[in-house]
Amino acid sequence: MPTFNESVLELMFLAAKITSPGDRVRVTEWIRKLVETNAEKNTHPKLVEEYLDYLKLLLSSTPIYFVDPFKGYPPKQQPLVPLAEALGIALCSKCPFLPPCGPLAPVVLHRSGDDTATISVHRDPDGEVFCYMAIAPRDP
């Protein structure tokens, strides 16, 4: 499993390959936000790690498709919320018939040894449990 600094370095190399200057600047701002967030005293390492892994997955695809929350710039004055919450908020903004997404606290976060699969379980304030799983293809 790569360290935080190795992941940031990998993201910087992937960002350098982006052809659109606007997209490259936006990704650089996200990397800067993640580094700043990681340096804060009370930040849980999994918070930043989820964003790093998700951004790395997006930048590793061909062609690159930016999705929320990376479609826009990172929040400047606000702290990052857990990735599951950010994705829930983005989904709720696109589908007005869904109930609003509230703060989520991670219950379980597990990665496979080769970093190709992640499963996360979260509980919302009402006690409902949500699970999501991400799988990345292995390099041949």
Rosetta constraint file for C-alpha pairs under 8 A:
AtomPair CA 1 CA 113 HARMONIC 7.31 0.50
AtomPair CA 1 CA 114 HARMONIC 7.37 0.50
AtomPair CA 1 CA 115 HARMONIC 6.97 0.50
AtomPair CA 2 CA 6 HARMONIC 5.76 0.50
AtomPair CA 2 CA 7 HARMONIC 6.14 0.50
AtomPair CA 3 CA 7 HARMONIC 6.21 0.50
AtomPair CA 4 CA 8 HARMONIC 6.24 0.50
AtomPair CA 4 CA 49 HARMONIC 7.56 0.50
AtomPair CA 5 CA 9 HARMONIC 6.12 0.50
AtomPair CA 6 CA 10 HARMONIC 6.14 0.50
AtomPair CA 7 CA 11 HARMONIC 6.18 0.50
AtomPair CA 7 CA 52 HARMONIC 7.00 0.50
AtomPair CA 8 CA 12 HARMONIC 6.20 0.50
AtomPair CA 8 CA 31 HARMONIC 7.07 0.50
AtomPair CA 8 CA 35 HARMONIC 7.93 0.50
AtomPair CA 8 CA 52 HARMONIC 7.54 0.50
AtomPair CA 9 CA 13 HARMONIC 6.40 0.50
AtomPair CA 10 CA 14 HARMONIC 6.23 0.50
AtomPair CA 10 CA 56 HARMONIC 7.88 0.50
AtomPair CA 11 CA 15 HARMONIC 5.94 0.50
AtomPair CA 11 CA 31 HARMONIC 7.55 0.50
AtomPair CA 11 CA 52 HARMONIC 7.90 0.50
AtomPair CA 11 CA 55 HARMONIC 7.78 0.50
AtomPair CA 11 CA 56 HARMONIC 6.10 0.50
AtomPair CA 11 CA 59 HARMONIC 7.86 0.50
AtomPair CA 12 CA 16 HARMONIC 6.22 0.50
AtomPair CA 12 CA 28 HARMONIC 7.52 0.50
AtomPair CA 12 CA 31 HARMONIC 7.82 0.50
AtomPair CA 13 CA 17 HARMONIC 6.89 0.50
AtomPair CA 14 CA 18 HARMONIC 7.18 0.50
AtomPair CA 14 CA 56 HARMONIC 7.79 0.50
AtomPair CA 14 CA 59 HARMONIC 6.22 0.50
AtomPair CA 14 CA 60 HARMONIC 7.18 0.50
AtomPair CA 15 CA 24 HARMONIC 5.87 0.50
AtomPair CA 15 CA 27 HARMONIC 6.56 0.50
AtomPair CA 15 CA 28 HARMONIC 7.08 0.50
AtomPair CA 15 CA 59 HARMONIC 7.32 0.50
AtomPair CA 16 CA 24 HARMONIC 7.08 0.50
AtomPair CA 18 CA 23 HARMONIC 7.00 0.50
AtomPair CA 18 CA 24 HARMONIC 5.73 0.50
AtomPair CA 19 CA 23 HARMONIC 7.92 0.50
AtomPair CA 19 CA 24 HARMONIC 7.41 0.50
AtomPair CA 20 CA 24 HARMONIC 6.17 0.50
AtomPair CA 21 CA 25 HARMONIC 6.17 0.50
AtomPair CA 22 CA 26 HARMONIC 6.24 0.50
AtomPair CA 23 CA 27 HARMONIC 6.14 0.50
AtomPair CA 24 CA 28 HARMONIC 6.11 0.50
AtomPair CA 25 CA 29 HARMONIC 6.18 0.50
AtomPair CA 26 CA 30 HARMONIC 6.34 0.50
AtomPair CA 26 CA 70 HARMONIC 7.93 0.50
AtomPair CA 26 CA 72 HARMONIC 7.20 0.50
AtomPair CA 26 CA 73 HARMONIC 5.77 0.50
AtomPair CA 27 CA 31 HARMONIC 6.22 0.50
AtomPair CA 27 CA 70 HARMONIC 7.48 0.50
AtomPair CA 28 CA 32 HARMONIC 6.16 0.50
AtomPair CA 29 CA 33 HARMONIC 6.13 0.50
AtomPair CA 29 CA 73 HARMONIC 6.92 0.50
AtomPair CA 29 CA 74 HARMONIC 6.94 0.50
AtomPair CA 30 CA 34 HARMONIC 6.15 0.50
AtomPair CA 30 CA 70 HARMONIC 7.63 0.50
AtomPair CA 30 CA 73 HARMONIC 6.86 0.50
AtomPair CA 30 CA 74 HARMONIC 5.71 0.50
AtomPair CA 31 CA 35 HARMONIC 6.20 0.50
AtomPair CA 32 CA 36 HARMONIC 6.16 0.50
AtomPair CA 33 CA 37 HARMONIC 5.99 0.50
AtomPair CA 33 CA 74 HARMONIC 6.79 0.50
AtomPair CA 34 CA 38 HARMONIC 6.01 0.50
AtomPair CA 34 CA 48 HARMONIC 6.04 0.50
AtomPair CA 34 CA 51 HARMONIC 7.73 0.50
AtomPair CA 34 CA 52 HARMONIC 7.60 0.50
AtomPair CA 35 CA 39 HARMONIC 6.29 0.50
AtomPair CA 36 CA 40 HARMONIC 6.55 0.50
AtomPair CA 37 CA 43 HARMONIC 6.75 0.50
AtomPair CA 37 CA 48 HARMONIC 7.12 0.50
AtomPair CA 37 CA 79 HARMONIC 7.57 0.50
AtomPair CA 37 CA 80 HARMONIC 7.60 0.50
AtomPair CA 38 CA 43 HARMONIC 6.26 0.50
AtomPair CA 38 CA 44 HARMONIC 7.97 0.50
AtomPair CA 38 CA 45 HARMONIC 6.81 0.50
AtomPair CA 38 CA 48 HARMONIC 6.29 0.50
AtomPair CA 39 CA 43 HARMONIC 7.72 0.50
AtomPair CA 43 CA 47 HARMONIC 7.29 0.50
AtomPair CA 44 CA 48 HARMONIC 7.48 0.50
AtomPair CA 45 CA 49 HARMONIC 6.13 0.50
AtomPair CA 46 CA 50 HARMONIC 5.98 0.50
AtomPair CA 47 CA 51 HARMONIC 6.90 0.50
AtomPair CA 47 CA 80 HARMONIC 7.99 0.50
AtomPair CA 47 CA 81 HARMONIC 7.69 0.50
AtomPair CA 47 CA 82 HARMONIC 5.64 0.50
AtomPair CA 47 CA 83 HARMONIC 7.14 0.50
AtomPair CA 48 CA 52 HARMONIC 6.17 0.50
AtomPair CA 49 CA 53 HARMONIC 6.08 0.50
AtomPair CA 50 CA 54 HARMONIC 6.11 0.50
AtomPair CA 50 CA 83 HARMONIC 6.48 0.50
AtomPair CA 51 CA 55 HARMONIC 6.02 0.50
AtomPair CA 51 CA 83 HARMONIC 6.35 0.50
AtomPair CA 52 CA 56 HARMONIC 6.00 0.50
AtomPair CA 53 CA 57 HARMONIC 6.11 0.50
AtomPair CA 54 CA 58 HARMONIC 6.30 0.50
AtomPair CA 55 CA 59 HARMONIC 6.13 0.50
AtomPair CA 55 CA 70 HARMONIC 7.65 0.50
AtomPair CA 56 CA 60 HARMONIC 6.04 0.50
AtomPair CA 57 CA 61 HARMONIC 6.68 0.50
AtomPair CA 57 CA 136 HARMONIC 7.40 0.50
AtomPair CA 58 CA 64 HARMONIC 6.35 0.50
AtomPair CA 58 CA 65 HARMONIC 6.66 0.50
AtomPair CA 58 CA 66 HARMONIC 6.87 0.50
AtomPair CA 59 CA 64 HARMONIC 5.83 0.50
AtomPair CA 59 CA 65 HARMONIC 7.92 0.50
AtomPair CA 60 CA 64 HARMONIC 7.37 0.50
AtomPair CA 61 CA 65 HARMONIC 7.73 0.50
AtomPair CA 66 CA 70 HARMONIC 5.91 0.50
AtomPair CA 66 CA 71 HARMONIC 5.30 0.50
AtomPair CA 67 CA 71 HARMONIC 5.19 0.50
AtomPair CA 68 CA 72 HARMONIC 7.31 0.50
AtomPair CA 68 CA 86 HARMONIC 7.86 0.50
AtomPair CA 68 CA 87 HARMONIC 6.63 0.50
AtomPair CA 68 CA 90 HARMONIC 6.42 0.50
AtomPair CA 69 CA 74 HARMONIC 7.74 0.50
AtomPair CA 69 CA 86 HARMONIC 6.65 0.50
AtomPair CA 69 CA 87 HARMONIC 6.89 0.50
AtomPair CA 69 CA 90 HARMONIC 7.34 0.50
AtomPair CA 70 CA 74 HARMONIC 7.51 0.50
AtomPair CA 75 CA 79 HARMONIC 7.17 0.50
AtomPair CA 75 CA 80 HARMONIC 7.30 0.50
AtomPair CA 81 CA 85 HARMONIC 6.37 0.50
AtomPair CA 81 CA 86 HARMONIC 6.26 0.50
AtomPair CA 81 CA 103 HARMONIC 7.84 0.50
AtomPair CA 82 CA 86 HARMONIC 6.35 0.50
AtomPair CA 82 CA 104 HARMONIC 7.04 0.50
AtomPair CA 82 CA 105 HARMONIC 7.71 0.50
AtomPair CA 83 CA 87 HARMONIC 6.09 0.50
AtomPair CA 84 CA 88 HARMONIC 6.06 0.50
AtomPair CA 84 CA 104 HARMONIC 7.42 0.50
AtomPair CA 85 CA 89 HARMONIC 6.08 0.50
AtomPair CA 85 CA 101 HARMONIC 6.79 0.50
AtomPair CA 85 CA 102 HARMONIC 7.01 0.50
AtomPair CA 85 CA 103 HARMONIC 6.32 0.50
AtomPair CA 85 CA 104 HARMONIC 5.97 0.50
AtomPair CA 86 CA 90 HARMONIC 6.22 0.50
AtomPair CA 87 CA 91 HARMONIC 6.11 0.50
AtomPair CA 88 CA 92 HARMONIC 6.06 0.50
AtomPair CA 88 CA 101 HARMONIC 5.75 0.50
AtomPair CA 89 CA 93 HARMONIC 6.16 0.50
AtomPair CA 89 CA 100 HARMONIC 7.05 0.50
AtomPair CA 89 CA 101 HARMONIC 5.46 0.50
AtomPair CA 89 CA 102 HARMONIC 7.98 0.50
AtomPair CA 90 CA 94 HARMONIC 6.51 0.50
AtomPair CA 91 CA 95 HARMONIC 6.22 0.50
AtomPair CA 92 CA 96 HARMONIC 6.00 0.50
AtomPair CA 92 CA 97 HARMONIC 7.79 0.50
AtomPair CA 92 CA 98 HARMONIC 5.64 0.50
AtomPair CA 92 CA 99 HARMONIC 6.93 0.50
AtomPair CA 92 CA 100 HARMONIC 6.08 0.50
AtomPair CA 92 CA 101 HARMONIC 6.85 0.50
AtomPair CA 102 CA 124 HARMONIC 6.91 0.50
AtomPair CA 102 CA 125 HARMONIC 7.30 0.50
AtomPair CA 103 CA 124 HARMONIC 6.63 0.50
AtomPair CA 103 CA 125 HARMONIC 7.15 0.50
AtomPair CA 104 CA 122 HARMONIC 6.26 0.50
AtomPair CA 104 CA 123 HARMONIC 6.10 0.50
AtomPair CA 104 CA 124 HARMONIC 5.10 0.50
AtomPair CA 104 CA 125 HARMONIC 7.21 0.50
AtomPair CA 105 CA 122 HARMONIC 5.86 0.50
AtomPair CA 105 CA 123 HARMONIC 6.14 0.50
AtomPair CA 105 CA 124 HARMONIC 6.99 0.50
AtomPair CA 106 CA 120 HARMONIC 7.32 0.50
AtomPair CA 106 CA 121 HARMONIC 6.28 0.50
AtomPair CA 106 CA 122 HARMONIC 4.61 0.50
AtomPair CA 106 CA 123 HARMONIC 6.82 0.50
AtomPair CA 107 CA 120 HARMONIC 7.53 0.50
AtomPair CA 107 CA 121 HARMONIC 5.45 0.50
AtomPair CA 107 CA 122 HARMONIC 5.10 0.50
AtomPair CA 107 CA 123 HARMONIC 6.65 0.50
AtomPair CA 108 CA 119 HARMONIC 7.72 0.50
AtomPair CA 108 CA 120 HARMONIC 5.36 0.50
AtomPair CA 108 CA 121 HARMONIC 4.95 0.50
AtomPair CA 108 CA 122 HARMONIC 6.90 0.50
AtomPair CA 109 CA 118 HARMONIC 7.26 0.50
AtomPair CA 109 CA 119 HARMONIC 5.90 0.50
AtomPair CA 109 CA 120 HARMONIC 4.42 0.50
AtomPair CA 109 CA 121 HARMONIC 6.58 0.50
AtomPair CA 110 CA 118 HARMONIC 5.73 0.50
AtomPair CA 110 CA 119 HARMONIC 5.43 0.50
AtomPair CA 110 CA 120 HARMONIC 6.45 0.50
AtomPair CA 111 CA 115 HARMONIC 6.04 0.50
AtomPair CA 111 CA 116 HARMONIC 7.73 0.50
AtomPair CA 111 CA 117 HARMONIC 5.82 0.50
AtomPair CA 111 CA 118 HARMONIC 4.50 0.50
AtomPair CA 111 CA 119 HARMONIC 6.60 0.50
AtomPair CA 112 CA 116 HARMONIC 6.32 0.50
AtomPair CA 112 CA 117 HARMONIC 5.40 0.50
AtomPair CA 112 CA 118 HARMONIC 6.48 0.50
AtomPair CA 116 CA 135 HARMONIC 5.57 0.50
AtomPair CA 116 CA 136 HARMONIC 4.85 0.50
AtomPair CA 116 CA 137 HARMONIC 6.55 0.50
AtomPair CA 116 CA 138 HARMONIC 6.58 0.50
AtomPair CA 117 CA 133 HARMONIC 7.18 0.50
AtomPair CA 117 CA 134 HARMONIC 5.59 0.50
AtomPair CA 117 CA 135 HARMONIC 4.37 0.50
AtomPair CA 117 CA 136 HARMONIC 6.30 0.50
AtomPair CA 118 CA 133 HARMONIC 5.54 0.50
AtomPair CA 118 CA 134 HARMONIC 5.21 0.50
AtomPair CA 118 CA 135 HARMONIC 6.55 0.50
AtomPair CA 119 CA 131 HARMONIC 7.25 0.50
AtomPair CA 119 CA 132 HARMONIC 5.81 0.50
AtomPair CA 119 CA 133 HARMONIC 4.33 0.50
AtomPair CA 119 CA 134 HARMONIC 6.53 0.50
AtomPair CA 120 CA 131 HARMONIC 5.72 0.50
AtomPair CA 120 CA 132 HARMONIC 5.50 0.50
AtomPair CA 120 CA 133 HARMONIC 6.39 0.50
AtomPair CA 121 CA 129 HARMONIC 6.82 0.50
AtomPair CA 121 CA 130 HARMONIC 5.67 0.50
AtomPair CA 121 CA 131 HARMONIC 4.43 0.50
AtomPair CA 121 CA 132 HARMONIC 6.64 0.50
AtomPair CA 122 CA 129 HARMONIC 5.61 0.50
AtomPair CA 122 CA 130 HARMONIC 5.22 0.50
AtomPair CA 122 CA 131 HARMONIC 6.39 0.50
AtomPair CA 123 CA 127 HARMONIC 5.73 0.50
AtomPair CA 123 CA 128 HARMONIC 5.52 0.50
AtomPair CA 123 CA 129 HARMONIC 4.39 0.50
AtomPair CA 123 CA 130 HARMONIC 6.21 0.50
AtomPair CA 124 CA 128 HARMONIC 5.52 0.50
AtomPair CA 124 CA 129 HARMONIC 6.51 0.50
AtomPair CA 124 CA 130 HARMONIC 7.83 0.50
